Amino acid sequence: MTKHTEPGMFCLVLHSHLPWLANHGRWPVGEEWLYQSWAASYLPLTAALRRLSDEGRSNLLSLGITPVLAAQLDDPHSLSGMHHWLGNWQTRAHEAAGMPDAPHRALGAREHRASAAALEEFETRWRHGGSPVVRELIDSKAIELLGGPLAHPFQPLLDHRLRAFSLAEGLADAQARWRHTPTGIWGPECGYTPGMEVGYQDAGVSHFMVDGPALRGDTSLGRPVRDSDVVAFGRDLQVSYRVWSPKSGYPGHGAYRDFHTYDHETGLKPARVTGRTVDSENKAPYDPELASAAVDRHVADFVDAVRKRLREESDRIGRDALVVAAFDTELFGHWWYEGPEWLEKVLRALPEAGIRVGTLEDAKEQGYVGEPVQLEDSSWGSGKDWRVWAGDQVSDLVQLNSEVVATTLETIDKSGGDSAPGRPSLRNQVSDQMVREALMTVSSDWAFMVSKDSAAGYARERAHKHAHALREIAAAVAEGKDSRAAHLAAGWNNADGLFPGLDARRLPRPGTPNPADRTESTS
């Protein structure tokens, strides 16, 4: 057993999420995004966690997997598409290996090895979906699973009834996939507004993530939120930015593979970063040995940074402190090619350096909790406020979301239940699809992509497409055209039938109190 010689505990938290992409375009935005992330991040990360678990290591990290990503990793269309994508990757590697020049041959050989390993991992572990892979990690206690609401809405801006429904259904979706209901969540975009802690407590959620500034920079302990028992854990920016910072983070080191530079003959990535201001055509060839040496240096640097931070924070607060580093999972592999190697080495090196590693659940159970905090409106976006999802750039989407949610709830409330007097209401596939389309419309991804000018056209198109589906079905219901409503709902469900367990009968009833009112009455 490793002896813990350093004070406190370190927690690594990863947030795995992509919007629903299946059957919504391929390139440059669409399914290609899913398959790249799957191959570069999800395959190697789960393999690394399995290796660490096989060594007898447990409670390695808290892994958030959003319901919408989990649905794609189990989706038959996506699984088939992923298999074809991996085969195409290997074909492109063969093409490069057969070219006459040495650089292409070296690139082809390297990519052939990588694609062959990915194919073997996928065919032996993933062909029946992602759920068996994740459940194995949960059952072996390698990870703590963090859940989240259906379709990744920005919760502070969402009607409280749909917010409660989305969270409850998201937790139920996790139970259905993994026979495990998470007690911790990573709320979409770390978005928070007072009252959400009451909703979390009602749903059985005991802890959640916020960004460091939401706790005024003091992330040394988890904090019960307001008058609840729900604990907020904050991201330690000083440690997290060793990796995350766009100006000085590890992925920008010159030895690492460059994400943006492609070999246009094969679609493979042949270059290293070289320098932050070096144009693609002037970047040096990728050298795996140089990259691996950089990984080892950055592992040592990160371990040293965690050690120093634990000592400083423990001294400052007069008790063992907590350090939480939190990242998007897709950073490791998809954006930072060497990220999975770095992560696996860090999870070995931290305990060897005498640092206790645990999950957020471990931290809560072991008493890394301080005094309550009067948490205010916050997120982990630009400005740490809501501007990314509620600013002027996305005012049209905010209005669209509000109209879609109102239409959905009003239509379902007016239609009532399909039941005879004294009998339970029957499930209504039309209502289910209206809720499904509403949740797809309010996905936080669309506003994020518009605010960041990242495939903004695609994002607006997706939001309006789901809004159109909702309005079309709702109009038929309002006009009493039940057969047409059922036909439309079935057609849109055929296009986007994710979350088959979604049941609109579980929507909170009209007049259900807003949790924020309970917060105001006790503050």
C-alpha positions, 0 to 999 in steps of 0.5 A, spaced: 500 500 500 502 506 498 504 511 504 501 518 503 506 523 506 503 529 503 497 532 506 490 532 504 487 529 497 487 530 490 481 529 486 481 529 478 474 530 475 473 529 467 467 531 464 465 527 457 460 530 453 458 532 445 451 534 443 447 529 439 450 528 432 448 522 429 444 523 423 446 530 423 451 531 418 458 528 417 463 533 415 466 539 417 461 538 423 457 532 425 458 525 426 466 526 424 466 530 431 464 524 435 468 519 431 474 523 432 473 524 440 471 516 440 477 514 437 482 519 440 479 520 447 474 515 449 478 508 447 484 510 450 482 513 456 477 507 458 483 502 456 488 506 461 483 506 467 482 499 466 489 497 466 490 501 472 484 498 475 487 491 473 493 493 478 489 494 484 488 501 483 481 504 485 477 511 486 482 514 480 477 519 478 470 522 478 468 521 471 462 525 468 458 522 462 452 526 460 446 522 458 446 525 450 454 522 450 452 515 453 446 515 448 451 516 442 456 511 445 450 505 445 447 507 438 447 502 433 448 507 427 453 511 431 457 504 433 456 502 425 459 509 423 465 508 428 467 501 426 467 504 418 471 510 421 476 506 424 477 502 418 477 508 414 483 511 418 487 504 417 486 505 410 489 512 410 495 509 414 496 504 408 496 509 403 501 514 407 505 508 408 505 506 400 508 513 398 515 513 396 518 519 401 520 517 407 516 522 411 510 519 409 512 512 410 514 513 417 507 517 418 503 511 415 507 506 419 505 510 426 498 511 424 497 504 422 499 501 429 495 506 432 489 505 428 490 497 429 490 498 436 484 502 436 480 497 432 482 491 436 480 495 442 473 497 439 472 490 436 473 486 443 470 491 448 465 496 444 461 493 439 455 492 444 456 499 446 459 504 451 455 501 457 459 495 458 465 498 458 463 504 463 459 499 467 466 495 468 469 501 471 464 503 475 463 495 478 471 495 479 470 502 483 476 505 478 471 511 478 466 515 481 460 516 475 458 523 475 451 524 471 447 530 469 440 532 466 438 529 459 440 533 453 445 538 457 441 544 458 443 550 461 439 549 467 439 556 470 435 559 464 430 553 464 423 553 466 424 549 473 419 544 471 423 542 465 429 542 469 427 537 474 424 533 469 431 533 465 435 531 471 430 526 474 430 523 467 438 523 466 439 520 473 434 514 471 438 514 464 444 512 468 441 507 472 438 504 466 445 503 462 449 502 468 445 499 474 448 505 477 444 512 479 450 517 480 449 521 487 454 526 484 453 530 477 457 535 473 451 540 471 452 543 464 457 548 463 457 548 471 451 553 471 448 554 477 442 559 480 440 559 487 434 554 488 438 549 484 441 546 490 434 544 492 432 541 486 439 537 486 437 535 494 430 533 491 433 528 486 438 525 490 444 529 488 449 530 494 454 533 490 456 537 484 461 541 480 462 549 480 468 553 477 473 556 482 471 563 482 464 561 484 467 559 491 471 566 490 477 562 489 477 558 495 476 551 493 480 548 498 474 544 501 467 542 498 462 547 501 454 545 503 450 550 498 446 555 502 441 551 507 442 544 503 446 538 505 448 538 497 456 540 497 459 544 491 466 542 489 470 548 486 475 547 480 482 549 483 484 554 477 491 554 479 493 547 478 488 546 472 491 551 468 497 548 468 494 543 463 488 547 461 491 554 459 491 556 452 497 561 453 501 556 457 498 549 458 502 543 456 498 541 450 501 547 447 508 545 448 512 544 441 514 537 441 506 535 442 502 533 435 499 539 432 491 538 432 490 543 426 495 541 421 493 536 416 497 532 411 492 533 405 493 527 401 491 522 407 488 527 412 493 524 417 496 529 422 504 529 421 507 535 424 508 537 431 506 544 434 513 546 433 512 553 436 505 557 437 506 562 432 509 557 427 505 557 420 502 550 419 507 549 412 513 551 417 511 546 422 517 540 424 515 533 423 512 529 429 517 525 433 514 520 438 520 520 442 520 528 443 513 528 445 514 522 450 520 526 453 515 532 454 510 528 457 514 525 462 517 532 464 510 535 464 507 529 469 513 531 474 511 538 473 504 537 475 505 532 481 510 538 483 504 543 482 499 538 486 504 537 492 506 545 493 498 546 492 496 541 497 501 544 502 500 551 501 492 550 502 493 545 508 497 550 511 493 556 510 486 553 512 489 549 518 487 542 516 488 537 510 486 541 504 483 538 497 485 540 490 480 539 485 483 539 477 477 538 472 477 538 465 473 536 459 475 529 457 476 530 450 482 535 451 485 528 453 487 525 446 482 529 441 485 536 442 491 533 446 494 527 442 499 525 448 493 527 453 491 519 455 499 517 456 500 523 460 493 522 464 495 514 465 502 516 468 500 522 472 495 517 476 501 512 477 506 518 479 501 522 484 500 516 489 508 514 488 509 521 490 505 520 497 499 524 494 492 521 496 488 520 490 480 520 491 474 521 488 469 527 489 465 522 493 471 520 497 472 527 499 465 528 501 465 522 505 472 523 508 470 530 511 473 535 506 467 539 507 467 546 510 462 551 512 456 553 508 456 558 502 451 562 499 452 560 492 450 565 487 449 565 479 455 562 476 458 558 470 465 556 468 464 560 461 467 566 459 467 571 465 464 566 470 457 568 469 452 566 464 454 571 458 456 565 453 448 562 454 444 569 455 448 574 452 447 579 446 450 574 441 445 569 443 439 573 444 435 570 439 436 563 441 434 565 448 428 567 446 427 561 441 428 556 447 423 560 452 418 559 446 419 552 445 419 550 452 412 554 453 409 551 447 411 544 450 408 545 457 402 549 455 400 543 449 402 537 454 398 541 460 392 542 456 392 535 452 391 532 459 392 525 460 390 519 456 386 515 461 379 514 463 376 516 469 379 513 475 384 510 471 392 511 470 394 515 464 397 512 458 403 513 455 403 518 450 408 518 444 406 525 442 408 528 448 414 524 449 417 527 442 415 534 444 419 534 450 424 530 446 425 536 441 424 541 446 430 538 450 434 538 444 432 545 442 435 548 449 442 544 449 447 549 451 451 547 446 448 551 441 449 557 444 456 556 446 458 554 439 454 561 437 458 565 442 465 562 441 463 562 433 465 555 432 460 552 427 455 557 429 451 556 423 450 549 424 448 550 431 443 555 429 440 550 424 440 544 429 436 549 434 431 551 429 430 544 426 428 541 433 424 547 434 420 546 428 419 539 430 416 541 436 412 547 433 409 542 428 407 537 432 404 542 437 400 545 432 397 538 430 395 537 437 392 544 438 388 543 432 385 536 434 389 533 429 391 527 433 393 522 427 397 527 424 400 529 431 402 521 431 404 521 424 409 527 425 411 525 432 413 518 429 417 521 423 421 525 428 422 520 433 425 516 427 430 521 426 432 522 433 429 517 438 434 517 443 432 517 450 427 511 449 425 511 456 423 518 456 416 519 459 412 525 459 407 523 464 413 524 469 413 532 468 412 535 474 405 537 474 402 545 473 403 549 479 409 545 482 413 550 486 419 553 484 425 550 488 428 557 488 422 560 492 424 555 497 431 558 497 428 565 498 423 563 504 429 560 508 434 565 506 
